[in-house]
Amino acid sequence: MKPQDPAHAGRGRGSNRDFISARATILSSLTALAIAVCAPLSAQQGRDLLTQDELPREEVLVKEAARDIVVQEAGDLSLVDAMSSDPTGVASAATTEYKYDDGTPESHTSIRNAYEQEYAQRFRLPRAGTVTSVTLCFTRPDVDADEVSAVATFYRDSAGRPGTRLAAFRYTIRGLSRNTWACVDLRQGSITQQRLQSGDTWLSVTWPNSSGWVYPEDRNGPGGTRNYWRSRSSSSASWGSWNAETVATAYFIRLGVDHGGGTPPPDPDPEPPPTSGCRPTTTALRFDGGYNVSMCYRTPDGQEGQAKSGVWASSQSGILWFFDRENAEVLVKVLDGCDHNGHRWVFVAPVTTLEFNLWVTGPNGKRWTHTNRQNQTASAKSDTTAFQCSGGGSSAPDLVVSRPSVSNSSPSAGGSFTLRTTVRNQGSGRSAATTLRYYRSSNSTISSSGSQVGTDAVSALSASGSSAESISLRAPSSAGTYYYGACVDSVSSESNTGNNCSSAVRVTVSGGGTSGTTYSVGDVITTLPTGSWFPNVCTGGCSLSGNVKTVNSRGGYIEYGSYRYTCEASSCQIDGRTVTRGTWLETRR
């Protein structure tokens, strides 16, 4: 598969930007095979097939660009279902369809080296209702499998992630052509009798990796939800921990619910879109009271830069530019509203479609942020309670991360170990749910500029509350000394964001060595094939786009055949067999 061209995304035979409801072909005869029975799995087999037992393990999430994957005609797919053919789930006027995507996938995702994979998406229901349809989408790359057996599972919410399983339904989907993607509506059988309560409900899709099918995802749609993924290594193995999705804004999962009449109100508290991956490093504007503005941006081809001032500025407002002083990009104001409501007011008005991350940092280290996704027209943002003036009496949270520990401080190269830490709210106010990010560093300073190796969702914490977190990691392939720690994302009204990162724990990796062949930019890696190839393993913020393979962290690696190719820079890239970024160390596996 080749890199995605947004101008041609989703265009193909029978394409349109709306989801395709696949025409269901109902098989009239019941067979002894369980592949087609649409009923709760617990009822079919007398046990919970999707156990909630979770053992920490490291999965490899691979994302592939969507270009050259076309839309298949709806009528070409068959939904194999041995239940009644009565279309009890046909949408009515009282049905509301919940979706978080724009109908066109930018990429496809899968979990390598797993037996089975599961992707879950949260749906916020304002009222109780009955399911009328579930829409699942699949992409079939150039693989032989003509059908896939998929399970749709409903979960209750538990601290912002999937919790107790409510019900599960199995279907077999057949007839998807190679290099196409399509969606099928599950509107037969007992799934249309499933009752859901108001509030947060999770819906997931599970299928075996042996099919070779992958799942489409949206990266620039409306978003506004949460997504998690996990996998297991065999049919008898426990499921791994849920992992928060950090790239896609939505999976292609939709839910139809009959609320009994009327249209529900919009979500009063939608999730914010993913923030930009760049990091502001330069103070561009300085305002009265010690308030500093910094901003970074990223172009569609991956180039990053820092915003600059110099067009116009005063003691409380200013203009930023990116490429040309004559081309203003953002107006920023930090006004003194202390006499009005006891707070500083922040107003930001960007005029750009670039991805960016803007910070306004107060004198006590508290940070106010505004972000934008790539190719989206940025919106203005205002906040009249952004910073509390000195002397204010309102309570505020203050998150800190305790000193981490590891289960094994001297693992062998590639060996597994567990990193543990605790997030604590030492402030006087309740903190909102947030994300803990784990980092690896070459020195004892832990910050968000290090190599991110994983994330954990942290639930809301009361004052003095805490949450123990852990993650299973694999040691780098090269021997040496490394440092691990974690940083927690700041929350609204946090009194101090300068203490959100932990200290470091030292890990000494033995064995592995560093002997091998080094390749720099322009070198051809002769042990790789001359044609199209796909890695067996890809770690370290790996991204795959056609013949271009990128590893976005030092120590991350690609394995192919008998060799491992380890990134020796902050970011490394291979185009075919030619090194186009960073330095790669080739060693035998």
C-alpha positions as a printed Julia matrix, in Angstrom:
589×3 Matrix{Float64}:
   0.0     0.0    0.0
   1.17    3.49  -0.89
   1.02    6.84   0.94
  -2.44    8.38   1.17
  -3.43   11.16  -1.21
  -6.2    13.11   0.6
  -7.57   14.39  -2.69
  -8.31   10.83  -3.82
  -9.14    9.16  -0.51
 -12.15    6.88  -0.68
 -12.58    7.22  -4.47
 -13.1     3.96  -6.26
 -15.75    1.74  -7.7
 -19.01    2.61  -6.01
 -17.38    5.06  -3.6
 -18.98    7.87  -1.68
 -18.03    9.62   1.55
 -20.88    8.04   3.47
 -20.66    4.62   5.02
 -21.77    1.74   2.84
 -24.48   -0.43   4.33
 -23.65   -3.85   2.99
 -26.6    -5.84   1.63
 -27.15   -8.84   3.84
 -27.52  -12.26   2.25
 -29.34  -14.49   4.73
 -28.58  -18.21   4.7
 -31.86  -20.02   5.29
 -30.55  -23.22   6.85
 -29.03  -23.52  10.29
 -25.84  -25.58  10.47
 -23.9   -27.1   13.31
 -21.14  -24.58  12.76
 -21.08  -21.7   15.24
 -19.65  -19.18  12.8
 -23.05  -17.74  11.95
 -25.06  -17.69  15.15
 -25.79  -14.14  16.24
 -26.41  -14.56  19.95
 -24.49  -13.68  23.08
 -21.36  -15.83  23.15
 -21.91  -16.67  26.81
 -25.28  -18.16  25.86
 -23.79  -20.15  22.95
 -20.88  -21.71  24.81
 -21.73  -21.29  28.47
 -18.66  -19.23  29.37
 -17.15  -15.79  28.95
 -15.01  -16.02  25.82
 -13.79  -12.46  26.17
 -12.35  -12.6   29.68
 -11.38   -9.37  31.37
  -8.21  -10.89  32.84
  -5.39   -8.7   31.65
  -1.64   -9.32  31.76
   0.7    -6.45  30.82
   2.42   -7.07  27.49
   3.83   -5.01  24.66
   1.95   -5.08  21.37
   3.18   -3.72  18.04
   0.53   -1.47  16.49
   1.16   -1.03  12.74
  -0.59    1.65  10.69
  -0.64    1.65   6.88
  -1.64    4.5    4.55
  -4.96    4.02   2.73
  -4.05    4.95  -0.83
  -4.89    2.37  -3.51
  -7.45    0.74  -1.21
 -10.77    1.41  -2.93
 -14.38    1.18  -1.79
 -16.18   -2.04  -2.69
 -19.78   -2.04  -3.87
 -22.16   -2.77  -1.0
 -23.96   -5.56  -2.81
 -20.76   -7.56  -3.25
 -20.58   -8.43   0.47
 -22.49  -11.18   2.26
 -23.37  -11.2    5.94
 -23.58  -14.85   6.94
 -26.26  -15.06   9.63
 -28.37  -18.08  10.65
 -30.9   -16.1   12.65
 -34.34  -14.91  11.58
 -34.43  -12.92   8.36
 -36.96  -10.5    9.86
 -35.23   -7.09   9.57
 -36.06   -6.04  13.12
 -33.24   -3.55  13.2
 -34.23   -1.34  10.27
 -33.72    2.27  11.33
 -36.86    4.24  12.1
 -37.52    7.91  12.64
 -36.72    7.43  16.32
 -33.28    5.95  15.58
 -30.14    8.0   16.12
 -26.89    6.97  14.44
 -23.78    7.71  16.49
 -20.57    8.16  14.53
 -17.24    9.93  15.0
 -15.67    9.54  11.55
 -16.02   11.45   8.27
 -16.54    8.37   6.07
 -13.07    8.26   4.45
 -10.17    6.33   6.02
  -6.7     7.85   6.0
  -5.01    4.65   7.2
  -5.55    1.04   8.24
  -4.39   -0.48  11.51
  -3.44   -3.95  12.74
  -1.5    -5.53  15.6
   1.41   -7.62  14.4
   2.36  -10.98  15.95
  -1.01  -11.29  17.69
  -3.47  -14.16  17.52
  -6.49  -11.9   17.88
  -7.0    -8.12  18.03
  -9.76   -5.92  19.44
 -10.59   -2.24  18.83
 -13.08   -0.42  21.07
 -14.8     2.95  20.66
 -16.77    4.88  23.26
 -20.33    6.08  22.59
 -22.04    8.67  24.81
 -25.78    8.05  25.0
 -27.91   10.87  26.45
 -30.8     8.47  27.1
 -31.37    4.74  27.37
 -32.35    2.93  24.19
 -32.36   -0.24  22.1
 -29.73   -1.08  19.48
 -31.04   -0.96  15.9
 -27.76   -1.52  14.05
 -24.02   -1.91  14.44
 -21.79   -0.92  11.54
 -18.34   -2.52  11.21
 -15.82   -1.9    8.44
 -12.9    -3.98   7.21
 -10.06   -3.68   4.73
  -8.76   -6.72   2.9
  -5.2    -6.16   1.66
  -3.7    -8.48  -0.93
  -4.45  -11.62   1.12
  -6.13  -14.94   0.36
  -8.76  -14.96   3.12
 -12.2   -14.42   1.57
 -14.07  -14.17   4.86
 -13.59  -13.09   8.45
 -15.34  -14.16  11.65
 -15.87  -11.01  13.73
 -17.3   -10.4   17.2
 -19.13   -7.2   18.2
 -18.95   -6.65  21.97
 -20.62   -4.1   24.26
 -18.85   -3.0   27.46
 -19.77   -0.78  30.36
 -17.45    2.16  30.95
 -14.85    1.88  33.72
 -12.86    5.05  34.48
 -12.79    6.11  30.84
 -12.0     2.73  29.27
 -13.86   -0.54  28.51
 -14.98   -2.32  31.69
 -17.48   -5.12  32.33
 -18.69   -6.98  29.24
 -22.43   -6.62  28.58
 -22.95   -8.87  25.55
 -21.13  -10.2   22.49
 -22.37  -11.26  19.04
 -20.52  -13.23  16.37
 -20.88  -12.78  12.62
 -19.01  -14.06   9.58
 -18.51  -11.56   6.75
 -17.68  -12.89   3.3
 -16.92  -11.57  -0.17
 -14.62   -8.58   0.34
 -12.32   -8.29  -2.68
  -8.6    -7.74  -2.37
  -7.33   -4.19  -1.89
 -10.81   -2.9   -1.0
 -12.63   -1.75   2.12
 -16.33   -1.82   2.89
 -18.76   -1.61   5.79
 -21.53   -3.99   6.8
 -24.57   -3.22   8.95
 -25.42   -5.89  11.52
 -29.2    -5.6   11.63
 -30.32   -9.19  12.13
 -30.93  -11.29  15.19
 -30.68  -10.54  18.88
 -28.16   -7.73  18.56
 -31.15   -5.52  17.67
 -32.72   -6.42  21.03
 -29.73   -5.27  23.07
 -30.74   -2.64  25.62
 -28.26    0.12  26.51
 -28.4     2.51  29.45
 -27.68    6.22  29.24
 -24.11    7.39  29.67
 -20.88    5.95  28.3
 -21.01    2.6   26.47
 -18.14    0.94  24.61
 -18.53   -1.07  21.4
 -15.66   -3.16  20.07
 -14.8    -5.37  17.1
 -12.64   -8.49  17.44
 -11.29  -10.8   14.75
  -8.38  -13.25  14.25
  -5.13  -12.06  12.67
  -5.01  -15.21  10.55
  -7.54  -13.61   8.18
  -5.04  -10.93   7.19
  -7.83   -8.32   7.23
  -7.1    -4.94   8.85
  -9.27   -2.13  10.2
  -9.77    1.34   8.63
  -9.35    4.43  10.82
 -10.05    8.15  10.53
  -7.36   10.72  11.3
  -8.93   14.05  10.33
 -12.65   13.6   10.98
 -14.8    15.18  13.71
 -13.55   12.84  16.47
 -14.94   13.63  19.9
 -14.64   10.14  21.39
 -12.1     7.79  22.94
 -10.57    4.69  21.36
  -8.64    1.78  22.86
  -7.03   -1.4   21.46
  -5.6    -4.65  22.79
  -4.62   -8.16  21.64
  -3.79  -11.65  22.83
  -1.16  -14.13  21.67
  -3.28  -17.31  21.45
  -6.82  -18.61  21.86
  -6.06  -19.66  25.44
  -4.01  -16.59  26.43
  -5.34  -13.74  28.53
  -6.05  -10.45  26.82
  -3.41   -7.73  27.14
  -4.13   -4.39  28.76
  -6.22   -1.78  26.96
  -4.04    0.79  25.17
  -5.21    4.32  24.41
  -5.26    5.24  20.69
  -2.96    8.25  20.15
  -3.12    8.72  16.36
  -6.62    8.05  14.99
  -9.53   10.33  15.86
 -12.02    7.48  15.34
 -12.3     3.84  14.31
 -14.88    3.0   11.66
 -17.46    1.7   14.16
 -20.99    3.11  14.2
 -23.98    2.49  16.43
 -27.7     2.96  15.78
 -29.94    3.36  18.85
 -33.7     3.8   19.15
 -34.28    6.13  22.12
 -38.05    5.87  21.82
 -38.68    9.12  19.95
 -37.11   12.52  19.55
 -33.58   13.55  18.76
 -31.06   13.47  21.64
 -29.13   16.62  22.46
 -25.49   16.9   21.36
 -22.71   15.58  23.59
 -22.22   18.27  26.25
 -18.65   17.21  26.96
 -16.94   15.84  23.8
 -13.39   14.59  23.98
 -10.8    17.01  22.6
  -9.01   15.97  19.4
  -5.46   14.58  19.62
  -2.85   17.27  20.21
   0.03   18.07  17.93
   3.17   16.0   18.27
   5.57   18.96  17.98
   6.9    20.71  21.09
   7.25   24.51  21.51
  10.82   25.37  22.52
  11.1    29.14  21.9
   9.31   31.97  23.72
   7.85   34.17  20.97
   5.83   36.68  23.03
   6.24   37.99  26.6
   3.28   39.75  28.23
   2.82   41.71  31.44
   2.63   39.64  34.6
   5.15   37.04  33.39
   2.96   35.3   30.8
   4.94   33.77  27.92
   3.68   32.47  24.57
   5.42   29.71  22.61
   4.18   27.82  19.58
   5.38   25.11  17.19
   3.92   23.95  13.88
   4.27   20.98  11.55
   3.77   20.94   7.76
   2.07   18.08   5.88
   5.48   16.75   4.79
   6.63   16.51   8.41
   8.78   19.65   8.69
   8.59   21.35  12.09
   9.27   24.94  13.11
   8.77   27.52  15.87
   6.46   30.53  15.57
   8.09   33.98  15.55
   7.04   37.47  16.62
   8.06   40.86  15.26
   4.99   41.88  13.26
   3.27   43.73  16.11
   3.05   43.28  19.89
   1.94   45.14  23.01
   2.03   44.39  26.71
  -1.04   42.13  26.45
  -1.32   40.97  22.82
   0.75   40.13  19.76
   0.89   38.49  16.33
   2.88   35.38  15.35
   4.14   34.22  11.93
   5.64   30.97  10.58
   7.32   31.39   7.17
   7.09   35.07   6.19
   6.82   38.15   8.38
   4.3    39.54   5.89
   2.05   36.51   6.42
   0.52   36.67   9.92
  -0.71   33.34  11.31
  -2.01   33.86  14.88
  -3.27   36.67  17.12
  -2.76   36.04  20.85
  -4.12   38.12  23.76
  -3.57   37.64  27.5
  -5.7    40.28  29.24
  -5.76   41.32  32.89
  -9.28   40.52  34.1
  -8.35   40.33  37.78
 -10.63   43.21  38.75
 -13.57   41.61  36.93
 -13.52   37.9   37.85
 -10.14   37.28  39.49
  -8.55   35.7   36.38
  -6.36   36.42  33.37
  -8.2    36.0   30.07
  -6.67   34.29  27.03
  -7.84   34.76  23.43
  -6.24   33.0   20.43
  -7.27   33.53  16.79
  -5.26   31.36  14.33
  -5.67   31.56  10.55
  -3.97   28.37   9.34
  -4.64   24.74   8.42
  -1.29   23.49   9.72
  -0.88   21.23  12.71
   0.27   23.26  15.73
   0.71   23.3   19.49
   0.45   26.69  21.26
   1.35   27.25  24.92
   0.67   30.19  27.2
   2.71   29.69  30.37
   2.02   31.64  33.56
   4.56   32.84  36.14
   3.88   29.81  38.37
   4.46   27.31  35.55
   0.79   26.66  34.8
   0.23   26.09  31.09
  -2.79   26.89  28.89
  -2.81   25.17  25.48
  -4.47   25.26  22.08
  -3.85   22.72  19.3
  -4.89   21.94  15.74
  -4.79   18.83  13.56
  -3.17   18.76  10.12
  -5.28   20.01   7.17
  -8.02   21.36   9.45
  -8.94   25.03   9.53
  -7.95   26.1   13.03
 -10.63   27.47  15.33
 -10.42   30.46  17.65
 -10.33   29.76  21.36
 -11.05   31.94  24.39
 -10.92   31.34  28.13
 -11.87   33.97  30.71
 -10.67   31.77  33.6
  -7.37   30.67  32.08
  -5.15   31.84  34.96
  -6.2    32.65  38.5
  -4.88   35.97  39.74
  -2.73   35.98  42.86
  -4.75   36.05  46.06
  -7.59   33.97  44.6
  -9.09   31.42  46.91
 -10.42   28.74  44.53
  -9.05   25.2   44.79
  -6.98   23.67  42.0
  -5.46   20.26  41.24
  -1.7    19.63  41.06
  -0.58   16.34  39.5
   2.83   14.8   40.24
   4.41   11.48  39.26
   6.28    9.52  41.92
   9.74    8.03  41.46
   9.33    5.01  39.15
  10.56    1.47  39.72
  11.26   -1.49  37.44
  10.84   -5.23  37.94
  14.31   -5.87  36.47
  16.98   -3.16  36.36
  19.44   -5.35  34.43
  17.52   -7.05  31.6
  19.2    -8.65  28.64
  18.88   -7.05  25.23
  15.27   -7.41  24.08
  14.2    -8.77  27.48
  10.91   -7.85  29.15
  10.46   -5.8   32.31
   7.68   -3.83  34.01
   7.84   -0.1   34.72
   5.7     1.1   37.66
   4.84    4.53  39.02
   2.05    6.41  40.79
   0.2     9.57  39.75
  -0.84   11.67  42.75
  -2.98   14.8   43.0
  -1.26   16.9   45.65
  -3.49   19.91  44.98
  -6.62   21.08  46.76
  -9.06   20.49  43.88
 -10.28   17.47  41.89
  -8.36   16.67  38.68
  -9.99   15.56  35.43
  -9.09   12.29  33.7
  -5.83   12.53  31.77
  -3.02   10.5   30.17
   0.27    9.24  31.63
   3.09    8.96  29.07
   6.11    6.71  29.62
   9.5     7.82  28.28
  12.99    6.41  27.71
  15.96    8.78  27.87
  19.71    8.63  27.36
  20.2    10.66  30.57
  18.58   11.02  33.98
  16.26   13.86  32.91
  12.73   12.74  32.06
  10.67   15.04  29.84
   8.28   14.86  26.91
  11.23   15.35  24.55
  12.39   11.79  25.31
  11.36    8.66  23.41
   7.75    7.8   24.27
   7.38    4.06  24.86
   3.75    3.82  25.98
   0.73    5.46  27.62
  -1.83    4.8   30.35
  -5.22    6.37  30.98
  -5.46    8.03  34.41
  -8.92    8.47  35.9
 -10.11   11.62  37.66
  -8.49   12.07  41.09
  -9.83   13.8   44.18
  -7.56   16.04  46.22
  -4.79   13.85  47.74
  -5.96   10.94  45.56
  -3.55    8.67  43.69
  -3.52    6.06  40.93
  -0.92    3.28  40.56
   0.08    2.68  36.94
   2.34    0.16  35.19
   3.37   -0.94  31.72
   5.2    -3.97  30.32
   8.18   -2.98  28.16
  10.9    -4.65  26.15
  14.53   -3.59  26.61
  16.39   -2.04  23.63
  18.32   -4.39  21.36
  21.66   -2.68  22.08
  23.56   -3.04  25.36
  23.97    0.12  27.41
  22.48    2.33  30.12
  19.01    3.77  29.69
  16.69    5.83  31.9
  12.93    5.43  32.19
  10.22    7.63  33.71
   6.82    9.16  33.03
   5.04   12.49  32.57
   1.34   13.11  33.17
  -0.56   15.43  30.82
  -1.68   18.65  32.52
  -5.37   19.11  33.35
  -7.64   22.14  33.36
  -6.92   24.71  36.11
  -3.85   22.81  37.34
  -1.92   25.08  39.72
   1.56   23.91  38.67
   2.42   22.09  35.44
   6.16   22.3   35.95
   6.2    19.21  38.18
   4.32   16.75  35.96
   7.32   14.53  35.13
   8.92   11.93  37.38
  12.54   11.37  38.21
  14.33    8.58  36.32
  15.05    4.94  37.1
  18.22    3.48  35.61
  18.11    0.32  33.49
  21.33   -1.37  32.36
  20.89   -3.61  29.32
  23.36   -6.44  28.91
  24.17   -8.6   25.9
  23.05   -7.77  22.4
  26.18   -5.75  21.74
  26.54   -3.03  19.18
  28.54   -4.92  16.55
  27.05   -4.88  13.11
  26.84   -2.76   9.98
  25.94    0.93  10.19
  24.02    2.66   7.38
  23.7     6.45   7.06
  21.62    8.71   4.79
  22.11    7.71   1.15
  23.38    4.19   1.93
  21.66    1.15   0.45
  20.89   -1.68   2.88
  21.82   -4.65   0.75
  20.24   -7.25   3.04
  16.76   -5.89   2.27
  14.86   -7.05  -0.84
  14.79   -4.9   -3.97
  11.01   -5.03  -4.37
   8.14   -4.31  -2.01
   8.6    -5.73   1.5
   6.87   -5.62   4.87
   8.65   -5.85   8.24
   8.05   -8.8   10.57
   8.29   -6.44  13.57
   8.33   -2.64  13.78
   8.65   -0.76  17.13
   9.45    2.72  18.44
   6.63    4.85  17.05
   6.71    2.92  13.79
   4.84    4.18  10.73
   4.55    2.47   7.35
   3.6     4.24   4.13
   4.14    2.28   0.94
   7.85    1.52   0.65
   8.73    4.1    3.33
   9.32    2.71   6.83
   9.87    5.2    9.69
  10.92    4.65  13.32
  10.41    7.74  15.47
  12.53    6.94  18.54
  16.12    6.04  19.25
  16.4     2.32  19.96
  13.27    1.44  18.01
  13.82   -1.2   15.37
  12.55   -3.06  12.33
  13.0    -6.81  11.89
  12.96   -8.48   8.49
  14.2   -11.94   7.68
  17.36  -12.74   9.67
  18.21   -9.13  10.52
  17.25   -6.4   12.95
  17.68   -2.74  11.92
  17.93   -0.47  14.98
  17.44    3.3   14.8
  20.51    5.1   16.21
  18.99    8.6   15.96
  15.85   10.35  17.2
  14.11    9.43  13.93
  15.14    7.03  11.16
  13.63    6.25   7.77
  14.11    3.75   4.92
  12.66    4.22   1.44
  12.78    0.8   -0.19
  16.38   -0.14   0.64
  17.82    3.39   0.83
  18.34    5.26   4.11
  16.66    8.68   3.87
  16.88    9.76   7.52
  18.99    8.98  10.59
  21.39    6.08  11.08
  20.51    2.36  11.14
  22.49   -0.42  12.86
  22.09   -3.81  11.21
  22.58   -6.9   13.41
  21.67  -10.55  13.05
  18.63  -11.65  15.04
